[in-house]
């Protein structure tokens, strides 16, 4: 597990999808609430979206998607499930510092 945070959240700033927007806001809210530093990576450019999908290994993957550095952590549902089980640090591949 990583000592420092290199968390990246791939999201869409131009999504008209209410469910996707709600999921993204939930992730941002949890990370902000836990004071976990992260970088937002907007997938609205085709190049960034294709890079995200390539890293995941799924050419149909949609945001939000979470990474620690280059290591894929999971999607919204996996994030949500780990939050509910109080296992967020494990999901993010971080040592429990918070």
Helices and strands as residue ranges (DSSP letters): E 7-11, H 18-33, E 38-42, H 46-56, E 65-68, E 71-75, H 76-84, H 88-91
